[in-house]
Amino acid sequence: FGQDGRIKFLVDKDCMPVPERQDARSINKSKIMSRKIWLDGKIVDEADAKISVFDHGLLYGDGIFEGIRFYNGRVFRLTEHIERLYLSAKALLLKMPWTLEEVCEATLQTIRANGLKDGYIRLVVTRGIGDLGLNPYLCPTPSMFIIASGITLYPAELYENGLEVVTCSTRRPTPASLSPQVKSLNYLNNVMAKVEALKAGAKEGLMLNEQGYVAECTGDNVFIVKKDEVITPPVSDGSLDGITRQVIFELCSELGITIREMSMARYDIYTADESFLTGTAAETIPMVKLDEREIGDGKPGPISLKLIEAYRQKVRSEGTLF
């Protein structure tokens, strides 16, 4: 007891915890590894990349985006992606204050700032800051940010063994409401279909249009192989005219494989010899089962594998250098 009558504890200084020393090298490494974001003309740290709570991209999903891959120091189909971004902007009456060339250069600048050779770009344009009403004309200046990072849509083993997919009850919206060619920030239709698929134990979900024909998956275009012929739904059935989808048409032409568009019911996938999905984020991946029905022999087919390998070679040898 002390003189004041209170209990006092004697503490051995040798037993006291010592604050962990932070190595200067680890501090420098953490700074180096900080992700850099292009935001409205400036490269900023991830922690400083902020937009207003009054931005209509946040309040209403009023904006557009592109997902772009880069491999081995090259951005694959950069111009095509940015051209599609401008088409989406035009459809939404969203006036872009940057030229196409400036957006391309900003994309390359972002990759260089992050010191990456392989990865994924997410480029987003929002309507900009406005009030709490819907009126887009009260948003005088769009905002753009560009993220360079990595993305893994599916586990590596699924690219070898193939995906099992289920059909979702959530339908693709009719083109009379919003064209599927517009990559808008309002992705709730796809998100809720993805939720259905995940709750059913599948990694991906097939979406139909209002007529019951196959449109696309939640993030991928759909292809089947029947009697050595590659078939995919027309974009008029509710799918995005994907950049990777277009590349498959090119590869089929180069490899002498017949390819055509055809409206498809689920029956056509059930009874196909092979099937595969394509998308910038997903790349190319076999689909081996739909709604518990094996497609072909339930394994990735030879034509699918041939196209997947040709795609991998193309993306690593073509593109815009940065």
C-alpha positions in Angstrom: 0.0 0.0 0.0 1.1 3.5 -0.7 1.1 6.4 1.8 -2.3 7.4 0.4 -3.8 4.1 1.3 -4.2 3.0 -2.3 -2.9 -0.3 -3.8 0.1 0.1 -6.0 1.5 -2.5 -8.4 5.1 -3.0 -9.1 5.8 -3.7 -12.8 8.9 -5.4 -14.1 10.0 -3.2 -17.0 11.6 -6.2 -18.7 8.1 -7.8 -18.9 6.4 -4.8 -20.4 5.4 -5.1 -24.1 7.7 -3.2 -26.4 6.1 -1.5 -29.4 7.0 -3.3 -32.5 9.6 -1.5 -34.6 8.6 -0.9 -38.1 11.3 -1.5 -40.6 12.0 1.4 -42.8 12.1 -1.0 -45.8 8.5 -2.2 -45.0 7.3 1.4 -44.8 8.8 2.2 -48.1 7.4 -1.0 -49.6 3.9 -0.1 -48.3 4.2 3.3 -50.0 5.4 1.8 -53.2 2.5 -0.7 -53.2 -0.2 2.0 -52.6 -2.6 1.8 -55.6 -2.7 4.9 -57.8 -6.0 6.1 -59.3 -6.6 8.5 -62.2 -9.3 10.9 -61.0 -10.4 13.9 -63.1 -7.0 14.5 -64.7 -4.8 13.7 -61.7 -3.0 10.6 -60.4 -3.9 10.3 -56.7 -3.4 7.7 -54.0 -6.2 5.3 -53.5 -7.1 6.9 -50.1 -7.5 10.3 -51.8 -9.6 9.0 -54.7 -13.0 10.4 -53.6 -16.2 11.5 -55.3 -19.0 13.6 -53.9 -22.0 12.0 -52.2 -24.1 14.2 -54.6 -22.6 12.6 -57.7 -25.5 11.1 -59.8 -23.3 8.1 -60.6 -23.7 7.2 -56.9 -27.2 8.5 -56.3 -28.8 7.0 -59.4 -26.3 4.7 -61.2 -26.2 7.5 -63.8 -23.0 6.8 -65.6 -21.0 4.3 -67.7 -18.0 2.1 -67.5 -15.6 -0.1 -69.4 -13.6 -3.1 -68.2 -10.3 -3.5 -70.1 -7.5 -6.1 -69.8 -3.8 -5.7 -70.3 -1.3 -8.4 -70.7 2.5 -8.5 -71.0 2.8 -4.8 -71.2 0.0 -4.3 -73.8 -3.6 -3.1 -73.4 -5.8 -5.4 -75.4 -8.3 -3.7 -77.8 -7.9 -0.3 -76.0 -9.3 1.8 -78.8 -12.4 -0.5 -79.3 -13.2 -0.3 -75.6 -12.9 3.5 -75.5 -15.0 3.8 -78.7 -17.7 1.7 -77.0 -17.5 4.0 -73.9 -18.2 7.0 -76.1 -21.2 5.1 -77.8 -22.6 4.5 -74.3 -22.1 8.1 -73.4 -23.9 9.2 -76.6 -26.9 6.9 -75.9 -27.2 8.5 -72.4 -26.8 12.1 -73.6 -23.7 12.2 -71.4 -21.3 14.8 -72.9 -17.7 13.7 -72.6 -15.3 16.7 -72.0 -12.3 14.5 -72.9 -11.3 13.4 -76.4 -11.0 9.7 -77.2 -7.2 10.1 -77.4 -7.1 11.7 -74.0 -9.0 8.9 -72.4 -6.7 6.3 -74.0 -3.6 8.2 -72.7 -5.2 8.5 -69.2 -5.7 4.7 -69.2 -2.0 4.1 -70.1 -0.9 6.7 -67.6 -2.8 4.8 -64.8 -1.2 1.5 -65.6 2.3 3.1 -65.7 1.7 4.8 -62.4 0.9 1.4 -60.8 3.9 -0.4 -62.3 1.9 -3.2 -63.6 2.4 -5.5 -66.6 -0.7 -7.6 -66.4 -4.1 -6.7 -64.9 -7.5 -5.2 -65.3 -8.7 -1.6 -65.9 -12.0 -0.3 -64.6 -12.8 3.0 -66.2 -15.9 4.8 -64.9 -17.6 8.0 -66.0 -20.3 9.5 -63.8 -22.9 12.1 -64.6 -21.2 14.3 -62.0 -22.3 16.4 -59.1 -26.0 17.5 -59.0 -28.8 17.9 -56.6 -31.0 15.2 -55.1 -33.4 15.2 -58.0 -33.2 13.1 -61.2 -32.5 16.0 -63.6 -29.2 15.2 -65.3 -28.9 18.7 -66.8 -28.2 20.0 -63.2 -24.9 18.0 -63.3 -22.7 20.4 -65.3 -19.4 18.4 -65.2 -19.0 14.6 -65.6 -16.4 12.9 -63.4 -14.0 10.1 -64.6 -11.8 7.7 -62.6 -9.6 4.9 -63.7 -8.5 2.0 -61.6 -5.7 -0.4 -62.6 -5.6 -3.6 -60.6 -6.2 -7.3 -60.8 -9.4 -9.3 -61.1 -10.2 -13.0 -60.6 -13.8 -13.9 -61.7 -13.5 -17.6 -61.3 -11.0 -20.0 -59.6 -8.2 -21.3 -61.8 -9.4 -24.9 -61.8 -12.7 -23.9 -63.4 -10.8 -22.8 -66.5 -9.4 -26.3 -66.7 -12.5 -28.3 -65.7 -15.3 -25.9 -66.8 -18.2 -24.1 -65.2 -21.5 -25.4 -63.9 -24.2 -22.8 -64.6 -27.9 -22.4 -63.6 -30.7 -20.5 -65.3 -31.8 -17.4 -63.4 -35.4 -16.3 -63.0 -34.2 -12.7 -63.4 -34.7 -11.7 -67.0 -32.7 -9.3 -69.1 -34.5 -6.0 -69.6 -36.2 -5.4 -72.9 -34.2 -3.2 -75.3 -37.2 -0.9 -75.4 -36.3 0.2 -71.8 -32.5 0.3 -72.0 -30.2 -1.1 -74.7 -28.0 -3.9 -73.5 -25.2 -2.2 -75.5 -25.0 0.5 -72.9 -22.6 -0.4 -70.1 -24.3 1.7 -67.5 -23.5 1.9 -63.8 -26.9 0.5 -62.9 -26.0 -3.2 -62.9 -28.7 -4.4 -60.5 -30.3 -6.6 -63.1 -27.0 -8.6 -63.4 -26.3 -8.4 -59.7 -29.6 -9.9 -58.7 -29.2 -12.7 -61.3 -25.7 -13.3 -59.9 -27.1 -13.6 -56.4 -29.6 -16.2 -57.6 -26.8 -18.3 -59.2 -24.6 -18.1 -56.1 -27.4 -19.1 -53.8 -28.0 -22.1 -56.1 -24.4 -23.1 -55.6 -23.2 -22.1 -59.1 -20.5 -19.6 -60.0 -22.5 -18.1 -63.0 -26.1 -17.7 -64.1 -27.7 -17.8 -67.5 -30.2 -15.0 -68.2 -33.1 -15.2 -70.7 -34.9 -12.4 -72.4 -38.7 -11.7 -72.0 -39.4 -14.2 -74.8 -37.6 -17.0 -73.1 -34.6 -17.1 -75.4 -31.0 -17.1 -74.2 -29.5 -13.6 -73.8 -26.2 -13.9 -71.9 -24.8 -14.8 -68.5 -24.6 -12.3 -65.8 -21.2 -11.1 -67.0 -20.4 -13.2 -70.1 -21.5 -13.9 -73.7 -22.6 -17.5 -74.4 -21.4 -19.8 -77.2 -22.2 -23.4 -78.0 -20.7 -25.9 -80.4 -22.9 -28.2 -82.4 -21.6 -30.5 -85.1 -18.3 -28.5 -85.3 -20.2 -25.2 -85.7 -19.9 -22.4 -83.2 -23.2 -20.6 -82.4 -24.1 -17.6 -80.3 -27.2 -15.6 -79.7 -27.6 -12.3 -81.8 -27.2 -9.2 -79.7 -30.9 -8.4 -80.6 -31.8 -11.1 -78.1 -30.5 -9.0 -75.2 -26.7 -9.6 -75.0 -23.9 -7.1 -75.0 -21.8 -7.1 -78.2 -18.8 -8.0 -76.2 -15.2 -7.2 -77.3 -14.2 -10.7 -76.5 -17.2 -12.0 -78.4 -16.0 -10.1 -81.4 -12.5 -11.6 -81.0 -14.1 -15.1 -81.1 -15.6 -14.3 -84.5 -12.2 -13.3 -85.7 -10.5 -16.4 -84.4 -13.1 -18.7 -85.9 -12.4 -17.0 -89.3 -8.6 -17.4 -88.8 -8.9 -21.1 -87.8 -11.5 -22.0 -90.5 -14.2 -22.7 -87.9 -17.8 -22.0 -89.0 -19.6 -19.5 -86.7 -23.0 -18.0 -86.8 -25.7 -16.2 -84.8 -28.9 -18.0 -83.9 -31.7 -17.4 -81.3 -31.3 -20.1 -78.7 -33.5 -21.7 -76.1 -32.0 -23.6 -73.1 -32.7 -26.8 -75.1 -30.0 -25.8 -77.5 -27.4 -25.5 -74.7 -28.6 -28.7 -73.1 -28.1 -30.7 -76.3 -24.9 -28.9 -77.5 -21.7 -30.8 -78.0 -19.7 -28.1 -76.2 -20.2 -24.6 -74.7 -18.0 -21.8 -73.5 -18.4 -18.2 -72.1 -16.5 -15.1 -73.0 -16.0 -11.7 -71.4 -13.2 -9.2 -70.8 -13.0 -10.1 -67.1 -13.8 -13.8 -67.5 -11.7 -14.1 -70.6 -12.8 -17.5 -72.2 -14.0 -20.3 -70.0 -15.7 -23.7 -70.8 -19.3 -24.3 -69.6 -19.8 -28.0 -68.9 -23.2 -28.2 -67.2 -26.4 -26.1 -67.3 -29.2 -26.8 -64.8 -27.7 -30.1 -63.8 -27.5 -31.3 -67.4 -24.1 -32.2 -68.7 -23.2 -30.4 -72.0 -21.6 -33.0 -74.3 -19.6 -35.4 -72.2 -19.4 -32.9 -69.3 -15.9 -31.9 -70.1 -14.4 -28.9 -72.0 -14.6 -29.8 -75.8 -11.9 -29.7 -78.4 -13.2 -26.7 -80.3 -13.7 -24.7 -77.1 -10.2 -25.5 -75.9 -8.7 -24.6 -79.3 -10.4 -21.2 -79.3 -9.4 -20.6 -75.6 -5.8 -21.3 -76.4 -5.9 -19.1 -79.5 -7.4 -16.3 -77.5 -4.7 -16.5 -74.8 -2.0 -16.3 -77.5 -3.7 -13.3 -79.2 -4.1 -11.2 -76.0 -0.5 -11.7 -75.0 0.9 -10.7 -78.4 -1.4 -7.9 -79.5 -2.4 -4.5 -78.1 -1.3 -1.0 -77.2 2.1 -0.8 -75.6 2.5 1.2 -72.4 
